[in-house]
Amino acid sequence: MPEGLIKKQHQKKAVQQTKRPKFLNLIEIRLPLPGIVSILHRVSGAGLFLMLPLLIYLFANSLAGAEGMANVRALTDCVLVKLLLLGLLWAYLHHFCAGIRFLLLDVHVGLDLPAARAGAWAVLGVSLLLTLLIGVKVW
Amino acid sequence: MGRAGGQFVADVADWGEGMVKPRIVVGAHYGLMDWLLQRITAVVMAIYTLIFAFAVLGLKEVNQATWQALFSGGFMKFATFLFALSLFYHAWVGIRDIYMDYIKPVAIRLVLHSVTALLLIGYAGWVAQVLWRL
């Protein structure tokens, strides 16, 4: 290819790049599945962090004799608290499963698109299934 | 790598007006250390999660006495404390990443960093007290 033509193509490419559409309507853009798993990893981690005082409080009271156990019962008798704990159980399990997936990606397992998608599906499915199983058992 | 002005910088053929200054690539490596520790603590927590799950499944009945006995054992006490410390360090790295992504004003970020670090140190003391009271 003559040099002039190459230069022209480069310029054309540069123009195209600057004219790329920027579309950041958060309601309309669709995150790919691995992206959903990734943002849920962050959301679940943040949720768990924010609820640490509640979790440690429950853990402390569950090991503080009859009186402590009564405190735990009183708190967890409330349906809203139960739902919150169910949510946190999902958050833990999702964070756990997604974390294992990220560790595998770190060592280059499941990097190609089909494997990454399958892994993301597995993370979503397994964490929801385990939440359901443990949730029903403990509720 | 090239040496410039007494500091190692990433090799860049030419940097002039308007170009990004090459990043200094030596230092204390806090970032790498945190990245690594986030993963190491994750593995510790994952292993503990499995140990805990099997320990609870192994209980004939989950009641106050068996629950308390579970955490009274020396191994479980130690492992649980290790899990808690791993969790708090892991949370520190993760939450700090979130602040760095979304909180741009330095003053607010500093306050959030400080509050988060102090909270996590406090939690560690709380968990230690809960476990070694048993």
Interface residues (C-beta under 8 A of the other chain):
Chain A: R42 G45 A46 L48 F49 L52 P53 I56 F59 A60 S62 L63 A64 G65 A66 M69 F96 G99 I100 L103 D106
Chain B: R39 A42 V43 A46 T49 Q64 W67 Q68 F71 A91 G94 I95 I98 L119 Y123 W126 V127 V130 L131 R133 L134
